[in-house]
Amino acid sequence: MEQREHPDMSNTPVTVLGLGDMGTALARALLKAGFRTTVWNRTAAKAEALVPEGALHAATVAEAVEASPLVVVCLLDYDSVHGTLAPVAASLAGKAVANLTSGTPRQAREMAAWAADQGADYLDGGIMAVPPMIATPAAFVLYSGSREVFDTHRAALDALARSEYLGEDAALAPLHDIALLSGMYGMFAGILHAYALIRSEDIKAADFAPMLGGWLNAMAGAAAGFAEQIDSGDYAQGVVSNLAMQAAAYDHLLEAAEEQGVSPELLAPLGPLMARRVADGHGHEDLSGLVELLRTRP
């Protein structure tokens, strides 16, 4: 195992498995915070590149797992996580595993159960940041699973980003992660469609951006109001623009797109849902009532 001197390696040792852009950012944050950090990557060169910064390069996964009480995993997907850890399952007993790999709630529960069978204490995580945001005030990581792992290793977790614990069910972090990303991509879809419309008349996107940003910031306030309606089940509460009116006007968005030579496919799915909800007698309610049409199981 290679080692270079680091100014402060006195904190609890941490291992990072996986050194893609995000894994590398996590390892660097731990090193900067003074944690004795062991790194492993399938492509060894990525691990070797961190040695001059103070990291310990483990040649094998087994060596990496044995080096630290806390093992942070950041790989491509849950299949990669299982494929990496399964061969060294015997080494996981008594270890704390913080899996920061993107996945689904089901995968998180299955991984937590598997880790428990190996005698490991499991914490699942959802990173709400891109690599350059790690260790900045803008980044946060959602955690769920073992409260003991979260509390015991809070200092190391906080070195990565602001830490938010959601509960003992390992599925909670990926559920919140996917929900937040769904909101983000829905917003991005609208932004891209708006820019496509503007460009259809040779208007620069940069000239339109301040107006669009201001409008979206103003409309973001609807999130809290929708939440109140959804939790109460009263979708007519505080309505200022009812669904019937919005549904009638929504067709204009799609017609205008066609007229401007812009595909409406990013916006089109919402229209039929609005029309269906109105046809079911809910035209007096708010847009939030559409959540009732999205449930595919009781």
N, C-alpha and C positions, 0 to 999 in steps of 0.2 A: 504494500500500500504506500503510495507516494504521499509526502507531506511537506508543506512549507510552513514557516513560522507565521502565526497570525497574532495580532496585538492582544486579542482577548478571546480565548477559547475555553473559558471557565464555566460557561453555562451548560445545561443538560445537552448532551450530544443529540444531534438530529441527523437522520439519513433521508436523502431525497432520491427516489427512484424515478427516472424519466427526466431527460434534459432537453426537451423541445424548447420552444421559445418561452412557454410559461414555466416549465420546470426549472429552466436556467434562471429565470427571474426570481423564482422562489428561493433557490439555493443562494443566489447573490444577496437577497434580503436577509437571510439567516446569517450569512458570513458577515455582512455589514453590521448586524446587530451583535456580533461576537459569539455566535453559537458554533461549537465544534461540529462541522458539517461534513458528513460523508456522502459522496455522490456516486451514482451508478447510472450508466446508460448503455443500451445495446450497442450503439456506436461509441466506442471508447474515446474517440477523439474529443467528443463533447464534454466528457468528464475530465479528461486531461487538461482541457482549456481552462478549467476552474482551479486547478492546482496552484498556479501562481497567485491566485486570490485568497488562498488559505484552505481550500477544500482538500479532503482526503478522498483519493480515488480508489474505490473498491473494484477489484477486477471481476468479481462475481456478485450475483444477487445475494447469495448466502452470506458472503463477507460483509456486504452492505447492511443486511438486516441485523446481523450479529453486532454491528458496530455501535448501535444506538438503541435506547429504549423507545424512542419515537421514530416511526417510519412514515414519511410523507410520500404518497404515491401520486404522480401526475403523468398519466400515460394517455394513449390515444382513445381507448374505450375500455369498458369493463371486461371484455374478452381478453384484452391485453393485460389488464390487472391480474386476472385469474391465471392467465398463462405464465405470467412472471412470478407470481407468489406460490402457485401450486407446487412447483418442484422443490421449494424450500419451506413447505408447510410446517415441518417439524421445528423449524427455527422461529416460528411466529409465536409459540407459547410464551405468554408473559409480556409480549410486546404491545405497544399502542400503535395502531395503524390509522393514519388519517388519510383517507382516500379523496383526493381533490380532482378526480377524473370526472368528466362530464358523462352523465347517464340519466336513466329514468328512475322514478321511485321504486318500481319493481326490482330493477337491478340492484339498487342500494340495499333493499331488504334482503335479497338473496345473498349479496356479498357480506352483509352483516352476519347472517346466519352461518355462512361458510367460515368466516373469520372466528366466530365463537366456537365452532367445532374444532378449530385448530388451537384454541386457548388464547386467542388474541382479543384485545379490547378494541372495538372498532368505532371510528368516527367518520361520517361521510361529510363531504363539503362541496359547496358550489361557489366558485370564484366569480364574483361580480366585478370583473375588471379585465382589461387587456394587459399583456405583459408590461408595457411601459408604466402602467398605473400601479403596479405592485409596490408596496411600502410607501405609498403616497396617501394623503388624507382622502382622496376620492375613491379609493378601493375599499371593498369590504368582502368578507367571505362568510357564507352561511354554513353553519354546522348543525348536524343532528346525529344522534346515536349516543355513545357513551359520555355521560356527563363527567365521569371520572377522568377520562382522557382530556376532555375540554378544560377542566379545571386544573389538572396536574400540569398540562403543557400549554397553558394560556400564554405564557411569555413568548414561547416560540411561535405560536399561532398569531399573536398580535404583531410579531415582527414582519409578518407577511402582509397584513392589512387589518382593518378594523374587523373584529370577530363578533359574530352574532349567533348565539346558540338558540335553536328552535325547539328542541325537545328530544326525548329518548328514541323516538321512532326514526330510524336511519333514513326513511323515505322523505322526511320533511325538507331537508336541504335541497335535494334535486327537484322536488315539487315546486318549491319557491323559486329556485333557479329557472326552471322551465317557464313558470308563470311570468316572471320578470322579463325573460327573453322574448316571450310571446308578445307582451306589451310593446317591447322595443321594436320587434320586427313588424308588428302591425303599424307602428308609427313610421318606421322606415318605408314601408310600402306606400303610405300616403305621401311621404316626402318625395319619393322617386316619381310617383305619378304627377305630383304637382310640378316638379321640375320638367317632366316630359311635356306637360301642357304649355308651360311658359316658353320652352325652347321651340315649340311649334310655330311661334311668331318671332323667332330670332331674338328673344329677350335673354340676356345673360342670366344664368342661374345665380351668380354672385350678386346681381342687382336686386333679385327677388328674395334672396336669403334673409335679409333683416326683417322684411314684412312677414315671411313665413315663420321665422323663429318667434317673433312676437306673438303671432296668432296662436301657434302651438302652445306657447307658455301660458297664454290666457285660457285656452281650452283645457289644459292639463288639470285645472281646478275641478273639472267634472268628475275626476276619479273618486274623490272623497264623497261627492253626492251620490254617485252610482253605488258606492259601497254601502251607504246607509239604506238605499232603496232595496238593494239585493239582500242585505242581512235582515231587513224587516219584512221582505216579501211584498211590500207596498210600492209598486212601480209607478203609481200615480202621485206619490208624495213629492211635492215641490216641483211639479212639472212646469217648465217655462216654454218648451217647444215639443208638442206631443208627437208621438210616433207617426200618426196618420199624416200629419203635415210633412214630417221629414221623409216619409216613404214616397209621398207624391213628388217631392222635390228631388229625391235621389236619382230618379231616372234622368234628370237634366244633366247630372254629372257624367253619366255614361253616354248620353247623346252628344254632349259637348266634346267628349274625348273622341268619339267616332268622327265627328265633324272636323276635328283638328288633326286627324290622322294619328291618334294615340290609342294604343290598345287599352281597353278598360279592364283587363284581366286581373290587375291588382286590387281593384275596387269592386268588381262585379259580384263576388259571392255575398256581400252584405245585402244587396238589394232584395233578392228573393226571401231572405229571412225577415226583413222588415215587412214585406208584403204579406207573408204568411202570418206574422204576428197580428197585423192589422185585421186580416181576414178572420182570425180567431176571436176578434172582439176586443182587442187590446190597444186600439188606436189612440185612446185617451191617455195611455201611459207613456213612460219615457223609453228611450232607446235601451236602457239597462235591462228591460224585460226580455231582451233577446237571449239572455243567459238561459232562460227556461227552455229554449229550443236547442241548446247545445249539449244537453245531457243525453248521453247514449246508454246510461244504465241508471237504475233506481238510486 
